[in-house]
Amino acid sequence: MTAVQTVLNRLVEQKLLTRSGTRRHYRYEAQPTDEVIKARASKAASDLLSQSGELGLAHFLDTMDELLPDSIQQLERLLAERRKMRKEE
């Protein structure tokens, strides 16, 4: 396997690229930004919660608040919207 193939395979694993075609004739395409963000956020959240539980979530909120002071308010708004959607289901 070449260095280029290794890098491409890692990008596929990270869901930054998609691969199609047959073994000797792969075609690689960049993933749309929204899908990349969703995949990375999902993996990060899954890793954090499975390894650290509530403590990890608390530290995540602290970091959000440090990096983006309005993030807690944005999160509260998103949570309210999500609760409303669930009640309507």
ABEGO torsion letter per residue (X at the ends): XBAAAAAAAAAAAAGABBBBEBAABBBBBBBBAAAAAAAAAAAAAAAAAAAAEAAAAAAAAAAAAAABAAAAAAAAAAAAAAAAAAAAX
